[in-house]
Structure formats: structure tokens, C-alpha cells
Amino acid sequence: MIPTQVYIGVGSNIDRETNIRGGLRELQSRYGELTVSPVYASAAIGFQGDDFYNLVVGLKTRLAIAELAKQLRDIEFQFGRNRNEARYSDRTLDVDLLLFGHDICNKYHVPRSDITEFGFVLKPLFDIEPDLIHPVAGKTMRQLWTMFDSSKAVIRPISETFTL
């Protein structure tokens, strides 16, 4: 079986550095080599809270989408995520499957709508894979980023490097 290239959004606004570094180590231990984007800060959306740190990770897996989605939820739980919390609330670790190859899978919200809705998802994805074609929009990440209305959400690059 040929591995599938996937992209995962990672974010946190609670003990950000510790939780993101830990999440990246866990992803690396499970899936091997990672491509890690720069980190961006953005304001909390829909609630008052500390700024989030967000990045995108690329990796390859032989897992089916259902098993990968389950493992990503397990990683969130490992870092204290509570799935009963309000939709708009603080997060210890958010690990979202953005793209699973070129697949479109509504059950797992793939491709995730966050890619075209939020700069803190689109910009790091553009950073690591500018020529990747969005399976629904039919445009590259470069084209999507060029068209993105950056006034919708301000993102700031973070100088910290999230090394594993």
C-alpha cells in the first residue's frame, strides 16, 4: 500500500509551547518524518481567551482515514483535550485533519473548511506546500493565499522554533 500524504492543523492557547511541542513529538513517534510549518499567533475566535499558536504538519501514513482520525483524537485527549467543551473555548491541543491525499470525505470533514476560512490554517499550509491543489476548490495553496482576504483575521509569525 502506497502511503497517503496528509496535512494536519495543530493549535493551542493553553501552555502553547509545551502542548504543541509534545503534540509534535507524539505525531513524529507515530508517523515518522514530519514537515512542520512556521508558527503563527492569532486571536481567539468566538470567545475571549489567550492568543492561539497554530501551525500545519505534513506527514505520510498507511492508515485509513478513520483510523488516522481516531489516533489524532487520542493525541488530543493525551494532552488534556475535553471534547465536551464548548466549540469556542480554550484548547490545550487541537489536532485537525485538514487534507487526506486528494480525498473528499464528508464524514471526517476532509478537506477541512478551515483551509479556506482561516489565515492561520491557510498560510502555514501555503508555507510548506504552495503548489498543493485543494481537492474541492481546484486551486493551489498559493492561489488561495493570494486571494485570501487577510483583513478577516490577523496572524503574526512567531519567532520561536518548535523543534522536536
C-alpha positions as CSV (number, residue, x, y, z in Angstrom):
1,M,0.0,0.0,0.0
2,I,1.4,3.4,-1.0
3,P,1.4,5.9,1.9
4,T,-1.0,8.8,1.7
5,Q,0.2,12.4,2.2
6,V,-1.8,14.2,4.8
7,Y,-1.8,17.6,6.4
8,I,-2.8,18.3,9.9
9,G,-3.5,21.6,11.7
10,V,-2.1,21.9,15.2
11,G,-3.0,24.6,17.6
12,S,-3.1,25.6,21.3
13,N,-3.8,28.5,23.5
14,I,-3.1,26.8,26.9
15,D,0.6,26.3,27.7
16,R,1.1,26.6,24.0
17,E,4.8,25.8,23.6
18,T,4.7,22.7,25.9
19,N,1.5,21.3,24.3
20,I,2.5,21.9,20.7
21,R,6.0,20.5,21.2
22,G,4.5,17.5,22.9
23,G,1.9,17.0,20.2
24,L,4.7,17.2,17.5
25,R,6.8,14.6,19.3
26,E,3.8,12.3,19.5
27,L,3.0,12.8,15.8
28,Q,6.6,12.1,15.0
29,S,6.7,9.0,17.2
30,R,3.6,7.6,15.5
31,Y,4.1,8.6,11.9
32,G,7.8,9.3,11.4
33,E,9.2,12.2,9.4
34,L,7.2,15.5,9.7
35,T,7.2,18.6,7.6
36,V,6.5,21.4,10.0
37,S,5.4,24.9,9.0
38,P,6.3,28.1,10.7
39,V,4.1,29.0,13.7
40,Y,1.6,31.8,13.7
41,A,-0.3,33.6,16.5
42,S,-3.9,34.6,16.2
43,A,-6.6,35.9,18.4
44,A,-9.2,33.5,19.8
45,I,-12.3,33.4,17.6
46,G,-15.7,33.4,19.2
47,F,-14.6,33.9,22.8
48,Q,-12.3,35.9,25.0
49,G,-9.1,34.0,25.5
50,D,-5.3,34.0,25.1
51,D,-4.0,34.0,21.5
52,F,-3.6,30.7,19.8
53,Y,-0.4,29.4,18.3
54,N,-1.1,27.5,15.0
55,L,0.9,25.5,12.5
56,V,0.5,22.8,9.9
57,V,2.2,19.4,9.8
58,G,2.6,17.2,6.7
59,L,3.2,13.5,7.1
60,K,2.7,10.2,5.3
61,T,0.6,7.4,6.6
62,R,-0.6,4.0,5.5
63,L,-3.6,4.2,7.9
64,A,-7.2,4.5,6.6
65,I,-8.8,7.9,7.2
66,A,-11.0,6.6,10.1
67,E,-8.0,5.1,12.0
68,L,-6.0,8.3,11.5
69,A,-8.8,10.5,12.7
70,K,-9.2,8.3,15.8
71,Q,-5.5,8.5,16.5
72,L,-5.5,12.3,16.2
73,R,-8.4,12.5,18.7
74,D,-6.4,10.2,21.0
75,I,-3.4,12.6,20.8
76,E,-5.7,15.5,21.8
77,F,-7.0,13.5,24.8
78,Q,-3.5,12.6,25.8
79,F,-2.8,16.4,26.1
80,G,-5.9,17.1,28.2
81,R,-8.4,17.9,25.5
82,N,-12.0,17.6,26.6
83,R,-14.4,17.0,23.7
84,N,-17.4,18.1,25.9
85,E,-16.1,21.7,26.0
86,A,-17.8,24.5,24.1
87,R,-17.0,24.8,20.4
88,Y,-15.4,28.2,21.0
89,S,-13.2,27.8,24.0
90,D,-9.6,27.5,25.2
91,R,-7.7,24.4,23.9
92,T,-4.8,22.5,25.3
93,L,-4.2,20.9,22.0
94,D,-6.2,20.9,18.8
95,V,-5.1,18.4,16.1
96,D,-7.3,18.6,13.0
97,L,-7.1,16.5,9.8
98,L,-7.0,19.1,7.0
99,L,-6.3,17.0,3.9
100,F,-6.0,13.3,3.3
101,G,-4.4,12.9,0.0
102,H,-6.8,14.1,-2.7
103,D,-9.8,12.5,-0.9
104,I,-13.1,14.2,-0.2
105,C,-14.7,12.7,2.9
106,N,-17.7,14.5,4.4
107,K,-17.8,12.1,7.4
108,Y,-14.4,13.4,8.5
109,H,-14.8,17.0,7.2
110,V,-12.0,16.5,4.7
111,P,-10.9,18.7,3.2
112,R,-11.5,20.8,6.2
113,S,-13.3,24.1,5.5
114,D,-10.8,25.9,7.8
115,I,-8.3,25.8,5.0
116,T,-10.2,28.5,3.0
117,E,-11.8,30.2,6.0
118,F,-8.9,31.0,8.3
119,G,-5.5,32.5,7.6
120,F,-3.9,30.7,10.5
121,V,-4.6,27.4,8.6
122,L,-4.1,28.5,5.0
123,K,-0.8,30.5,5.5
124,P,1.1,27.7,7.2
125,L,-0.2,25.2,4.6
126,F,0.9,27.6,1.8
127,D,4.3,27.8,3.6
128,I,5.0,24.1,3.4
129,E,3.1,23.2,0.2
130,P,2.4,26.2,-2.0
131,D,1.7,24.2,-5.2
132,L,-0.7,21.7,-3.5
133,I,-4.1,21.7,-5.2
134,H,-7.1,21.9,-2.9
135,P,-9.3,18.9,-4.0
136,V,-12.6,20.9,-3.9
137,A,-11.5,24.5,-4.9
138,G,-9.2,23.2,-7.6
139,K,-6.7,26.0,-6.8
140,T,-3.2,25.8,-5.4
141,M,-2.5,26.9,-1.8
142,R,-0.5,29.8,-3.4
143,Q,-3.6,30.9,-5.4
144,L,-5.9,30.5,-2.3
145,W,-3.4,32.5,-0.2
146,T,-3.1,35.3,-2.8
147,M,-6.9,35.5,-3.0
148,F,-7.4,35.4,0.8
149,D,-8.9,38.5,2.5
150,S,-6.2,39.0,5.2
151,S,-8.4,41.6,6.9
152,K,-10.6,38.7,8.0
153,A,-8.0,37.5,10.6
154,V,-4.7,38.9,11.6
155,I,-1.9,36.4,12.0
156,R,1.5,37.1,13.4
157,P,4.6,35.0,12.7
158,I,6.1,33.6,15.9
159,S,9.9,33.6,16.2
160,E,10.1,30.5,18.4
161,T,11.1,27.4,16.6
162,F,9.2,24.3,17.5
163,T,12.0,21.7,17.4
164,L,11.4,18.1,18.3
